[in-house]
Amino acid sequence: MLANYLIGLREGLEAALVVSILVAYLVKSGRTEGLRPVWLGVTAAIALSLAFGAMLTFTSSQLSFKASEAFGGTLSVIAVGFVTWMIFWMRRTARHLTKDLQGRLDSALALGAGALVVTAFLAVGREGLETSLFIWSAVQATGDSTQPVIGAALGLGTAVALGYLFYKGAVRINLAKFFKWTGVALIVVAAGVLAYGIHDLQEAGVLPGIHSLAFDISSTFPPDSWYATLLRGTVNFTPTTTWFQAIAWVAYMGIVGTFFFLRPRTATHVPSRPTAGVAAS
C-alpha cells in the first residue's frame, strides 16, 4: 500500500499541478471560456487511463501461465522505463513547469477550443497512462489486488487535494525539492518492479537463470512474515532472488541513482510576459 500510495501521489500530483496551473491561468487572465475545453480534455484523459488499466487486467487474465508471465514481465520493464523518464523529466523541469504550461496554453488559445482540449488531454493523459501502467505492474508484483489499489487511490486523492490547495494558493512548497526526494523513493520502488519483471520473464522462459539463485534466505526470512510482506510491498524484496534479478536491481540503483544526483542541465527558456498564476516553487 505504501509504495502504491507514493506512486499515486507522485504521478497524481503532476497531473493535479498541470490542471491547477491551466485553470488558474485561464481564470486570472479573464479567459474563462477556455475552462470547458480544458475540463473536457482532462475528463477524456482520465477515461483513457481507466480504460487502459482495464485492458491490461483483462488481457493478462486471458493468457496462459507462461504467456501471462511474459506479458507481465515485459510491461513491468516498460513501466520502469516510463517512470525513470518521468523522474528525470520532472527533476529537470519542475522549476519551470508553470511557464512551460502557460506558453502552451497561450498557443492553444490562439488556435481555438479544439486545441485547448488536445493540450489538456495530452498534459494529463501522459501522466494517467504512466500511472495505470506502473500501478498495474506494482499490483502484479505484490500479488495483492486490494491493498495496492487502495494505496494508489489514497495517493491520487491526496494529489487532487494538494492540487486544489495549490490552485487556491493555500499551499506553496518547493516543487524541485519535493520531486527530488520523491524521485529517490520512486527509484527504489522502480528497481524492485524491474527485478520482479525480470523474474516473470525468467519464469516464462524468455530469460535464463530461474534456478540460479544469488541468495535464498526464506528459511530465516519467512515470505509470509509481516516484515517480509512489508519489504515486498514497498521495494519488492523477496527472500529468494536469482542472480539476474540481483544484478538488474544493483545496476539500476547504481546507474539511475548516480545520474539522478548529478546536477541537472537547465533548459533555456524564452522570457514571457508577466502573468498571474500558480507558483511552481
N, C-alpha and C positions, 0 to 999 in steps of 0.2 A: 504493500500500500504506500509506503513512504517513497520508494523510488518512482512509482507512477504518479504520486502527488507532485513530486518535483517536476516530472515531465509535463504534466498538465499545467502546472503553474508557469513554468518557463515558456512553453510554447503558447499557452493561452494568453500570457501577459504580452507577448509580442503582438498577437492579433488584437488584443484589447487596446494596446497603446496605439496601434495603427488606426483603429476605429475612432478612438478618442481624439487623436490629432486631426483626423479628417473632419469629424463632426465639429470640433471646436473651431477649426479654421473657417469652415463654412458659416457657422453661427456668428462668429465675431467679425467676419468680413461682410456680413449682411447678405450673404448669398444662400439663404435657407432653401431656395428652390432646388438646390442640389442635394438636400438631405434624403429625399425619397429615392433617387437613383443609387445613392451610396448604400442605404439600408437594403435595397433590392439586391445589390451586388454582394453584400455581407450575408444575407439570407441564402442566396444561391450557393455561396462558398461553403456555408455550414451544411447545407443539404448534400452537396457533393462529397464532403468529408465523411458524413454519416453513411452515405451510400457506398463509399469506398471501403469503410470499415466493415460494413455488412457483406460486401462482395468478398473480401478477404476471408471472413469467417465461413461463409457458405462454400467457397471454393475449396478451402482446406478440409472441410468436413466430408467432401465427396471423393476424396482421393484415398488410394491405398496407403498402407503404413509407410512404405519407402518413398512413395511419391509425395506424401504429406510431409515427411521429414525433409525431403529435398526442397519442397516448396517453402516450408517454414524457415529452413536454414538460409536459403537464398534471399528471402525477404528480410531476414534478420540482418544479413550482411549489407543489403541495400539500405535498410533503415539506419544502420550505423553510419554509412556514408553520408546520407542526407543530414543526420543530426550533427555529424562532425562539420560539415559545410556550414550549417546554420550557426553552430557555436562560434566559428571564426568570423562569419559574416556579421553577427551581432557584436562581437568583440571589436570589430573594425569600424562599424557604422553607428554604434549606439549614440555617440556624441552628436551626430549629425542627422539623426533619424527624422526630426521634425522638419528641418529644411528640405531634406530629400523628398519627403511626402508632400509638403506644400508645393514644391516645384512641379511634381507630377500632377497634383490636383489643379494647379493653375492651367497646365496644358490641357487637361481633360475638360475643364470648364469652358475653355475656348472652343472645344470640339462639340460639346453638347451632352445631353443626358446619357446617351449610349456609352460615351467614353467614360463617364463617371461610374456607371455600372461595372464596366470592364476593369477600371482602376481599383475599385473596392473589391471586386471579385478576385483579382489576381493577388492583391495585397494580403487578403485574408485566406484565400484558397490555398496558397503555398503553405502557410502555417498549418492549416487544417489537415491537408493531405499528409504532411510530415508527422503531425500528431497522431493521426489514425494509424499510420504505418508503424510508428515506433511503439505506441501503446499496444497494438496487436502483437508485435514481436515480443514485448515485455510480458504480455499475458501468456503467450506460448512458452516463454522461458520459465515462468514461475509455476505453470501447470494449474493455476487457480484463476477461474474466470470471474470471481466475485470481488475479492479484495483489491486487485489491481484496477478494476473498472471503478470501484468506489473511490479509490485514491485519486485516479485521474479526474473523475468528476468533481471531487472536492478541490483539486488543484485548479481546474478550469473555472469553478465557481469563485474561488479566491481571486483568480486573474480578472474575471469580469468585475468583481467588486473593486479591485485596485484600479482597473481601467476607468470605472465611473468616478472614483475619487481623484484620479489624475485629471479627468475632464472638469470636475468641479473645482480643482485647484487645492483640494484638501491635503493631498499627499505629494511631496516633492522629494525624490531621492536621487542619488547619483546613479543613473542607469548604467554608466560604464562600469562602475564597481559592482553593481548588482549582477549584471550579466557576466562579469569576470568570475565571480565566486560561484554563481550557479553553474557556470560553464565548467568549472573544475569538478563539481559534483556530477554533472552530466557525463563528463569524460570517463569517470569511474563506472557509472551505470552503463555507458555505451560499450566499454571494454568487456563488461560482463555479458551483455547481449551478443557481442561478437563471439565470445568464447562459446556461448550456448549455440549460436548459429553454426559454428564450426562443428560442434558435437552432433547437431542434427544432420549436417552434410556427411559426417562420418558414419552415422547410423544408416543413412540412405545409400552408402557405398560410393558416394561422389568423391569423398576424400578418404585417404587411407589412415591407419593408425588407431582404430577404435579400441583395440586391445592393448595398445602401447601406452601404459599409464605413467605419468610423471610422478604421481603420488596417489595413495589410497589410504585415507585416514578415517574411513567410515566406521571402523571398529571403536575408535576413541572419539569420533565426532559424528554421532548418530544423525543420519539425514532427517529423521523425524523429530529431533530435539528442537526446542524453541530457538536456541541460538543459531542452529543450522538453518532453520526456516527464516530467521531474521536476515542472515547474511545472503541467503538465496534470493529473498525478496528485494533486497536493496542493491547488492552488487553481483548477483547471480553466481555466488561462490558455491561450488559443490565439493563434497569430501572426496569424490573420485574424479580426477581430471586427467585427460590424456596429454601427451607431450605437445600435440598440435594445438590444443586449447591453451595450454600454459604459455607456449611461445607466442601465440597470437595475442594473448592478454598482455604479456610483458612488452611486446613490440608496440602494440597500440598505445599503452600507457606511456612508454618511453618516447616514442616519436611524436604523438599528438600532444602530450604534456609539455615536451620541450618547445615545440613550435608555439604552443598556446602562450607560454610565458615570455616568449620573445616580444620585444616592443613592436606592436602592430604598425604597419605603414599607414599614415594618414592620407586619405584621398584628398585631392584638391577640389574645393567646392567654389563655385562661382557665387559671389555675394548676391543676395536677393534683397528686395526692398523690405524694410522692417514691417512685420505684421504681428498682430496679437495672436497668440496660440498657446498650446500646451508646451511647457518646457520639457526638453528631453533629458535634462540633468539637473 
